Amino acid sequence: MRLHRRALLAGLSALPLSPAFAAPARADAPAQGRLVEHPAMPSAHVQPRDVTVWLPPGYDENPTHYWPTLYMHDGQNLFDGSRAAYGSEWGVDEHIARLSANGQIRTPIVVGVHNTPLRLREYVPGDLIRALPDDMRADVQAIYGGDPLSDGYVRFLADELAPFIERTYRARIRPRDRVIMGSSMGGLISLYALMKRPDVFGNAGCVSTHWPLRIEQMTDPAALAAWRDRLTDAWTRVVREGLPDPVLNRLYFDRGDESLDAFYAEFQGRIDATVRAAGWPPDRFRSLVFPGAEHNEKSWNARLDVPLTFLLPPLPR
């Protein structure tokens, strides 16, 4: 599909922004459940960041019950439109409260990990950058502002944040009870966390996954196609070698077909084929297309029920 360069630039500018660009308002009290703020959480691996925890309805009334956990990137965009980068939230608390009341999911504690001004470098997978041919690597790193910081970010999530959450809240500690999820670049880092640390995160939700673009001086469709093919060849190899055991894990992808999401079809199709060839069955792997959906929080909010019900299915009776 040929996309005009201006359309690509507009789409890239719509990627979720760092807190420096978001309204600093405190998260509103949700209609159901409650929010707990953990400001400026320290780390030995990345710079401090805010973390917002949503405790579901019934948490306080059931002191012996332990809950799954859903870790989500770009945490300031999840619960409160006044804090979200573009004034539109995912509505995660409303979705989960409704699905839970209807018995459609296992109800999780949600851990919203806020991004920082280093978001792009923290979310782009280091192994994928290192796998690129030498003549492409510098160009891709220039898009994201420098060397990837994602290995440190995953260590923060797996070795510091998850243990903190499980010490502080009644959270289950098995990988199958931990889901990691995000959109755009947050989809990429969710896949990476599943590949690098399946001992911690047993399930990944990758929404509108942002496979890297090189839009500088790419007005020639043939040059853009050649770039896409070389990058996809390198990345499918990394994904194929890094996928964990499908018997123990779940993996979800989706995308729209408007705005920036329209660019992802070739990338996503190759990754989907790689995952299926590795033996992932339909009850463990799903990749969907939502016609008319764009690359923004409004579209992700509209379809959030789908990844939640796949990644957090009720336990069999």
FENPE-V396942 format. One record per helix or strand of 2 or more residues. SS is the DSSP state (helix for helix, strand for strand). FROM is the first residue (numbers start at 1). LEN is the number of residues. Records with the same first field share a line. If there is no record, write none. Layout:
SS->FROM-LEN / FROM-LEN
//
This chain:
helix->5-9 / 19-3 / 75-3 / 92-10 / 119-5 / 126-5 / 134-11 / 150-19 / 175-3 / 185-12 / 221-22 / 259-19 / 297-6 / 304-8
strand->34-8 / 49-7 / 67-6 / 108-6 / 178-6 / 203-5 / 250-7 / 285-6
//
